[in-house]
Amino acid sequence: MEEVLSPTVAMCNGRETILLGTYNYMGMTFDPDVIAAGKKALDEFGSGTTGSRVLNGTYSLHKDCEAALREFFDMSGAMVFSTGYLANTGVISTIAGKDDYIILDMDSHASIYDGCAMGNANVVPFRHNDIEALEKRLKRLPEDAGKLVILEGVYSMLGDTAPLDKMVPLAKKYGAMVLVDEAHSMGFIGENGRGVAEAQGVIDDVDFIIGTFSKSVGTVGGYCVSNHPKFEILRLASRSYIFTASLPPSVMATAATSIRKIMSAKDKRDHLWENSKRLHKGLTDMGFELGTKQPESAILSVIMPDLERGAAMWDALLKEGLYVNLARPPATPAGMTLLRCSLCAEHSTEQVTEILGMFERAGRATGCID
Ligand code: PMP
């Protein structure tokens, strides 16, 4: 991208292009209050902290950002990491130790797998979103062993949500702690935008929520929030928190401002749901096959017949002036080729109409639809 004109439009290879492949769900990247907070912090605190959170890298802005997260989630503890990747690796590798068991959905994000690999716990995967498979695994584990069930609110390949309302109580029944990665749902899903666990009424039983500032919040960074009474100990034990530089003050100021604005952004959430429903229906009516029967999130995955036609379609859409993400094996479930579309609350109704027109022309030209 040579120039980014708004949360939804950029100049790509000299052409004005609609962005349908970002994780800018709430469209906060150009919010005037967010930009102003970042500029002010740059002026007042300089460009970077040049140090770890546990040494010279904790400014009042880092603490304020953690306060914003506690307000947002209504939880007692919040820790900011330098990315969501580091939040997952740092938390998972620390809280599950030798002789403990981590039970995780097979389609978990790479940062979750890497967190498991960096720790000493036994790792037990189960089939994606399969409630019975989860119970079967839990049943077989020693009753007195420490157990951590790891789930995601929204799975980013197909844009499907987890049945947390079934899985969280199940984990509790077998004495497990629960960690939910709400990277793709924070800001958008749930009454207050707290994620799928909130939407499905089980957030009070979730022990740790992990998330990122690189999606709805519109900047970079990661976090973990929790009501666990000993949560603060993590600051002295989590290697990815300690052994890396803290985020720049401007990033902390933009994140805190964005989080506080998202809290009350019900109109944006409503508009994003409308966009998601309209695009899902439009594409389905045209004859495209989507990753979910109904729209479950802001990610709509269009399943391509094969890699060749998928790549041709991706190219044809870019020539039309539309950017989507092409996902291909081995990164995709069941070897699928996917055109992953992610909507933004700042996409206008007219843009959604334009996007549908582009899909129809590109789909016909490449033989993906009749
Ligand atoms: N968890 C999930 C489910 C993700 O999709 C991602 C990023 N794509 C991350 C964690 C990592 O977030 P970050 O970009 O902040 O490292």
Residues whose N, C-alpha, C, O or C-beta is under 5 A from the ligand:
A	BS01	PMP	T83 G84 Y85 H109 S111 S156 D181 A183 T212 F213 S214 G221 G222
